[in-house]
Amino acid sequence: MDDDDGHIMIDNEDDPIQVDQTQGFFSMITSPFSSSIEFFESYGWFILIGTILLYFLYQHFKQRFVNTNRRSQSFRNAKNEDEELERIQRIEEVRRKQQEAYDAAAKRYLEEKKRKEDQEALKKVEEWEKQKQGQSTKSESNKLEQADELSNLGLSSSSKIQKKPRLRGSDYNPLLGSSSGSSGGSCSWRPGKKGPARGG
C-alpha cells in the first residue's frame, strides 16, 4: 500500500510470512560478517601478535633447518669423501699387490732364464771338454794301435825301422874293388891302355 509520500508500505497484517523470510535472509548474510567483525574487534591484536610470532618462529626454525641440513649434507659429503678415499686406497693397494706379484714373477723369470743360460753354457763347456778329451783319447788309442802293430812286426815304436845288415862294410866301393880301409889281399880292377886303332 502507498502512502502520501510515495513509499511502499508493507502491511504486516496482510503478509507476515513474507516479512519473516526477508528478515531471515538478510540476517543470514550479515550474521557471518558481523560475527567476524566482532571477533577481530575482540581478538585482532592477539591474532596479529600470534601471526608475527609464527612468522619469526618459522624463520628461526627454517634457518635451523637449513643449518642442520647443511651440516648433515657436509657430514654426508665428508662421509662420502672418506668412503671415496678408502675406495681409492683399496684400489691402490690392489694395484700395488698386483705390481709386486708382477715384479716377483718377472724376477723369477729372469732368474730361471739366467739359470738355464748358465746350464746351457756349462753343458757346452762340458761337451767341448768331452770332445777334446775324446780326441785326445782317440789320438792315444791310435798311438797304442800303431805301437801294437809295430810290436807285432818286431819293431819298436820309439825307434825307426831297423835296417837290414849289409853284406859288405859301409866303406866298400865297387869301383875300387875293396874297402877303403882294407890293406889288400883282394884283386882290384884296372882299366887297360888304349892303343891306336889298326886299319885293315
KADAFEN-V206750 format. One record per run of one state. SS is the DSSP state (2 for helix, 1 for strand, 0 for the rest). FROM is the first residue (numbers start at 1). LEN is the number of residues. If there is no record, write none. Layout:
ss,from,len
SS,FROM,LEN
SS,FROM,LEN
This chain:
ss,from,len
0,1,1
1,2,1
0,3,5
1,8,1
0,9,7
2,16,137
0,153,19
1,172,2
0,174,4
1,178,2
0,180,21
